[in-house]
Amino acid sequence: MNDDIFGENQTPEDKFFQILCSMNKDVVRNELAKLFEKLVVLEKLSDDVDVEKKIRAYKYENAQQLERMLQNLYLHITADMIAQHE
């Protein structure tokens, strides 16, 4: 995934970390807090001893889809941070 808006050889992940370093600390903190909150809730909802095994299997079986989803997440979070920064 490489669009003109990211420049040559730059991914949404690259852009996310570039912007992350220049963002207001409170904006970054809010976005990370939202992510951690989701993670905690998902872990609680799963309450399955085999979750780690299922995660590893999913990552292996769906590597390309997972990468696309991850890059989309980077795009979404970057856009949210930029919107809060304005």
C-alpha positions as CSV (number, residue, x, y, z in Angstrom):
1,M,0.0,0.0,0.0
2,N,1.7,3.1,-1.2
3,D,-0.2,6.2,-2.4
4,D,1.1,9.5,-3.6
5,I,0.1,11.2,-0.4
6,F,2.7,9.2,1.5
7,G,5.6,9.8,-0.9
8,E,7.8,7.2,-2.4
9,N,8.3,4.1,-0.4
10,Q,6.3,5.4,2.5
11,T,3.4,3.4,4.1
12,P,0.6,4.5,6.3
13,E,2.6,3.1,9.2
14,D,5.6,5.2,8.3
15,K,3.4,8.3,8.1
16,F,1.7,7.5,11.4
17,F,5.0,7.3,13.2
18,Q,6.2,10.5,11.5
19,I,3.1,12.4,12.6
20,L,3.0,10.8,16.0
21,C,6.4,12.3,16.8
22,S,5.2,15.8,15.9
23,M,1.7,15.6,17.5
24,N,0.6,17.3,20.6
25,K,1.2,15.0,23.6
26,D,-2.4,15.2,24.7
27,V,-3.7,14.1,21.3
28,V,-1.3,11.1,21.2
29,R,-2.3,10.2,24.8
30,N,-6.0,10.3,24.0
31,E,-5.6,8.1,20.9
32,L,-3.4,5.6,22.7
33,A,-5.8,5.5,25.6
34,K,-8.7,4.7,23.3
35,L,-6.7,1.8,21.7
36,F,-5.7,0.4,25.1
37,E,-9.3,0.6,26.3
38,K,-10.4,-1.4,23.3
39,L,-7.6,-3.9,23.9
40,V,-8.5,-4.4,27.5
41,V,-12.2,-4.9,26.7
42,L,-11.4,-7.4,23.9
43,E,-9.1,-9.4,26.1
44,K,-11.8,-9.5,28.8
45,L,-14.5,-10.5,26.3
46,S,-12.4,-13.3,25.0
47,D,-11.5,-14.8,28.4
48,D,-10.3,-17.8,26.5
49,V,-7.1,-19.6,27.5
50,D,-6.4,-20.3,23.9
51,V,-6.6,-16.7,22.8
52,E,-2.8,-16.4,22.2
53,K,-2.9,-19.6,20.1
54,K,-5.9,-18.3,18.1
55,I,-4.1,-15.0,17.5
56,R,-1.0,-16.7,16.2
57,A,-3.0,-18.9,13.9
58,Y,-5.1,-16.0,12.6
59,K,-1.9,-14.0,11.9
60,Y,-0.4,-16.9,10.1
61,E,-3.5,-17.8,8.0
62,N,-4.5,-14.2,7.2
63,A,-1.2,-12.3,7.0
64,Q,-2.0,-10.2,3.9
65,Q,-5.5,-9.3,5.2
66,L,-4.1,-8.5,8.6
67,E,-1.5,-6.2,7.0
68,R,-4.2,-4.3,5.1
69,M,-6.3,-4.0,8.2
70,L,-3.3,-2.7,10.2
71,Q,-2.4,-0.1,7.5
72,N,-6.0,1.0,7.5
73,L,-5.9,1.4,11.3
74,Y,-2.8,3.5,11.0
75,L,-4.6,5.7,8.5
76,H,-7.6,6.0,10.7
77,I,-5.6,6.9,13.8
78,T,-3.5,9.4,11.9
79,A,-6.5,11.1,10.5
80,D,-8.1,11.3,14.0
81,M,-4.9,12.8,15.5
82,I,-4.6,15.4,12.7
83,A,-8.3,16.3,13.2
84,Q,-7.7,16.9,16.9
85,H,-4.5,18.8,16.3
86,E,-6.2,21.4,14.1
